[in-house]
């Protein structure tokens, strides 16, 4: 039986997964900064921060553009969570 920590394929795949995780984190942080800027601008105009129609359109667009292997349900669930997380984080930053 092989030790997983010494298997070169496992090590390589774990490194690649970590790289993707860091890229996801960077993307989420970049998105958060942009949403905070958008919220500030909308506040200055007296507009509502949350736009349910825009959120639906975003989810629809992402689901249509998904090439897989993530399912449509997975795309919608993931990005719905991202939207909720973003709203919470932007509210905390005020």
C-alpha positions in Angstrom: 0.0 0.0 0.0 1.3 3.4 -1.0 1.5 6.4 1.3 -0.6 9.2 -0.2 1.8 11.9 1.0 4.7 10.4 -1.0 2.7 9.7 -4.3 4.0 12.2 -6.9 0.6 12.3 -8.7 -1.2 13.1 -5.5 1.3 15.8 -4.6 1.0 17.4 -8.0 -2.8 17.3 -8.0 -2.9 18.8 -4.5 -0.5 21.6 -5.6 -2.7 22.3 -8.6 -5.9 22.3 -6.4 -4.2 24.7 -4.0 -3.4 27.0 -6.9 -7.0 27.0 -8.1 -8.2 27.6 -4.5 -5.9 30.7 -4.3 -7.2 31.9 -7.7 -10.8 31.5 -6.5 -9.9 33.5 -3.3 -8.3 36.2 -5.4 -11.4 36.3 -7.6 -13.8 36.5 -4.7 -11.8 39.3 -3.1 -11.7 41.2 -6.4 -15.4 40.8 -6.8 -16.0 42.0 -3.2 -14.0 45.2 -3.9 -16.0 45.9 -7.0 -19.4 45.2 -5.3 -18.4 47.5 -2.4 -17.6 50.3 -5.0 -20.9 49.6 -6.7 -22.8 49.8 -3.4 -21.2 53.0 -2.5 -22.1 54.5 -5.9 -25.7 53.3 -5.7 -26.0 54.6 -2.2 -24.9 58.1 -3.4 -27.6 58.0 -6.0 -30.2 56.8 -3.5 -30.6 53.4 -5.3 -31.3 50.1 -3.7 -28.2 48.0 -3.3 -29.9 44.6 -4.0 -31.3 44.1 -7.5 -33.1 40.7 -7.7 -33.7 41.0 -11.4 -29.9 41.5 -12.0 -29.1 38.6 -9.7 -31.5 36.3 -11.7 -30.0 37.5 -15.0 -26.5 36.9 -13.7 -27.4 33.4 -12.6 -29.1 32.6 -15.9 -26.1 33.9 -17.9 -23.6 31.9 -15.8 -25.7 28.8 -16.1 -26.0 29.2 -19.9 -22.2 29.8 -20.3 -21.2 26.9 -18.1 -19.2 24.3 -20.0 -19.2 21.8 -17.2 -18.5 19.5 -15.5 -20.3 21.6 -12.9 -24.1 21.0 -13.3 -26.5 23.9 -13.9 -27.8 23.3 -10.4 -24.3 23.5 -9.1 -23.6 26.8 -10.9 -26.7 28.3 -9.5 -26.1 27.1 -6.0 -22.4 28.2 -6.0 -23.1 31.7 -7.3 -26.2 32.2 -5.1 -23.9 31.5 -2.2 -21.3 33.9 -3.6 -24.0 36.6 -4.0 -25.1 36.1 -0.4 -21.6 36.1 0.9 -20.8 39.2 -1.0 -23.8 41.1 0.4 -22.9 40.1 4.0 -19.3 41.1 3.6 -20.1 44.4 2.0 -22.5 45.2 4.8 -19.8 44.3 7.4 -17.4 46.7 5.7 -19.6 49.7 6.4 
